[in-house]
Amino acid sequence: MQNKEYFDHWAEHYDNNILWGHYFKYCYKQIIRIVKEKNIKFFNILDLGCGTGELERQLFFQFPHIEITAVDLSDKMINIASNKIKNKNIKFIIDDANNLHFFENSFDTIFVLNNLHHFPSLEIFLEKINPWLKSNGYLFIIDPFKDNLIKTIWCFLLKHLFFREKNVHYHKTQELIFKIQNLKYSLIKSNSIYYFSSFLIFRKN
Ligand SMILES: C[S@@+](CC[C@H](N)C(=O)[O-])C[C@H]1O[C@@H](n2cnc3c(N)ncnc32)[C@H](O)[C@@H]1O
């Protein structure tokens, strides 16, 4: 499992990385801003690939009533997150998201933030998580997308120069939107983050 070792190694400097730390913090800020702006009500959240739990820490501060299931395959990431967050309303799971099983309608919100590119098949991934989300629930996705030539070059640089991750598959925003809409979701928000990433919120009908 080369990704696990890679993320274990990254965990120690994930929050304080000079360049990418800003990007990730900006993502969390945008999520909280949009949730407030759109008056999105959530209670029972699944965060797939939660990393060091920085988003969770900020969400509990803003929305103390919520419950979060935070999953990551890196035990080092989860260790940092669990040391950071002492809250009875969070459950940490160390596992590969591909191995997870939840009951239908377990969550009203699912976050897939900055890790969709680790799931090679959008179809298989979406089919897996779709039953877990209640109707009228929200699916939040942030990821770099190779939508045009410049973004494709960005994705190439992210893969080969900046992050040097293995098993990475960047997708196209429109392709993702099309596939999620086919599963009877409505797109309620779409904008860019740091030019190369898209921030998308879908609502399950
Ligand atoms: C770039 S970090 C993003 C962390 C957090 N979501 C954020 O936006 O700051 C990607 C995270 O996804 C996790 N991850 C990657 N593939 C995964 C998988 N198949 N199952 C669970 N977690 C995974 C990694 O361990 C890592 O912590």
The ligand as an ORCA input file, in Angstrom:
! r2SCAN-3c Opt
* xyz 0 1
  C      -4.328     15.674      0.263
  S      -4.904     14.883      1.697
  C      -6.469     15.714      1.959
  C      -6.850     15.753      3.420
  C      -8.093     16.591      3.717
  N      -9.273     16.010      3.092
  C      -7.887     18.005      3.267
  O      -8.543     18.449      2.314
  O      -7.045     18.676      3.866
  C      -5.468     13.331      1.099
  C      -5.852     12.391      2.233
  O      -6.607     11.325      1.692
  C      -6.196     10.131      2.298
  N      -6.497      9.037      1.372
  C      -5.993      8.841      0.131
  N      -6.513      7.748     -0.425
  C      -7.369      7.220      0.501
  C      -8.195      6.083      0.536
  N      -8.264      5.244     -0.488
  N      -8.939      5.859      1.638
  C      -8.868      6.700      2.718
  N      -8.094      7.795      2.743
  C      -7.352      8.059      1.651
  C      -4.709     10.330      2.557
  O      -4.204      9.479      3.555
  C      -4.647     11.789      2.930
  O      -4.749     11.999      4.313
*
